[in-house]
Amino acid sequence: MHSPAPLDAALVQRLVDTQFPQWSSLGIRQVVPGGWDNRTFRLGDDLLVRLPSADGYAAAVAKEQQWLPVIAAHVGLQIPEPVGRGAPTAEFPRPWSVYRWIDGESSANAPIEDLTAFALDVAGFLSELVRCDAAGGPAAGDHSFHRGAHPRFYDAEVQRSLERLEDVIDTTAARRVWDAALRTRITAPPVWFHGDIAPGNLLVRGGRLAAVIDFGTSGVGDPACDLAIAWTMFDEPARVAFRDALGWSEDVWARGRAWALWKAMLLAAGDAGAHDPAAEARSARDVIARILADAP
């Protein structure tokens, strides 16, 4: 049995040479950090290649190829533009994509002069996104890792995290936040959601939000999952401005807190994949503290 080929520049060069020979001379270099769900490579100066890092992420390729052009027509910020779809091969048995390169620096690293203005930019993008025509769009499910569904899908994980974090966080308060979300019902019509509105997927130019990338967990459903950034990145003034600009109901915000809490507790308990588990666990505990302090 052959070992899978490493996801490196040499593999990408072979894939491009075979399937997109018109770009074979452009040169390839890996983007660092290259992401968790996908590995990203520059292809010349104007293109990039994204390869799913595991089978569970492969479904996003067809979804993004089909729906990103539809969404792009209705949002003001730049989003990824697919220009080629690679076929699976014996060496790399998953579909893959070629996109236009978008200039910008990850908001996880870029200096942001006015966090409240940045939060308002994010709210503006989300407001445009939920107004996109959702007819025929992919309903929340396995392809979105159930983002866009009710957070109760992850109740078993949350209960395990609460047990593991009993002496680490205020689990009584965390249970109140989670239980408040479980009591809500999704009654609004399904809308487009991004699924991973996080600093690494928000690109900054000149201190302002310029682009939103990585729609691999996007779909049509409940947009509450896109609120997690209110606690993972924003301070209180930015969070208040973000909430006021969106105008979404308290039930949606209750589910948004739950989505943020679910992921933060997984990280704090060491049960989620992380590049730097110790550092991300510390950061996750800070996020949990903000969520609990902000809860009604």
Salt bridges, closest charged atoms under 4 A:
ASP45 OD1 - ARG29 NH2 3.85
ASP55 OD1 - ARG94 NE 2.80
GLU64 OE1 - ARG50 NH2 3.87
GLU81 OE2 - ARG100 NE 3.37
GLU91 OE2 - ARG14 NH2 2.57
ASP121 OD2 - ARG208 NE 2.92
ASP142 OD1 - HIS146 NE2 2.87
GLU166 OE1 - ARG175 NH1 3.93
ASP214 OD1 - ARG50 NH2 3.42
ASP222 OD2 - ARG255 NE 2.72
GLU250 OE1 - ARG243 NH2 2.48
GLU250 OE2 - ARG257 NH1 3.17
ASP271 OD1 - ARG164 NH1 2.41
ASP294 OD1 - ARG239 NE 3.67
ASP294 OD2 - ARG257 NE 3.82
